[in-house]
């Protein structure tokens, strides 16, 4: 299944998808940037709340 990254909006094919603990599926490059301010598992979670 192909999804769109919620951060960059690019299509992400199934083999390139990365799932975060917060439930978002995204491109691996966006995942690396997102994990530092994830709304679930980081000290900067307040930024993740503004992500949407």
N, C-alpha and C positions, 0 to 999 in steps of 0.2 A: 504494500500500500504506500502511496506517495502522499506526503503531507507538505504543508508550507511551514517554514520556520516563523514563529510568531515575532521574532526580533527583526529579521532582515526580509521576510516575506518571500524568500526564494523557495522553489520546490525542493524538497529533500527526499530523494529516493530511499526506499526501505533499508538498503545496505549502508547508508550514510547517516541514518537517524541516531540521535543520542537522546535518551530519556533522562530527565532530571527527577529528583525526589519530589519536586513540587508538581509534577504531572505534565510539564511541557516537553514536547518533542521538538528538537531543533537540529540545525546543522552543527557539525562538530566544532567549527570555528566559533560559532555563537555560543555553544555550550561552554567552551573554555572561558569566554568573556562573562557569561552569565553566572557561573558557579560561585564567583566571589561575592555576588550580591543577590543570591537566590533567596526568595521569601521564606524558605523552609530551613535551610541549613547553613546560614552564614551570619557573621556578626553585623554585616551591613544589610540585614533583611529589610529594613525600612525602604531601601532603594528598590528592592524587588517588588514591593507593594505598589510602587509607582510605574513599574515596567509595563503594565497593560495600558 
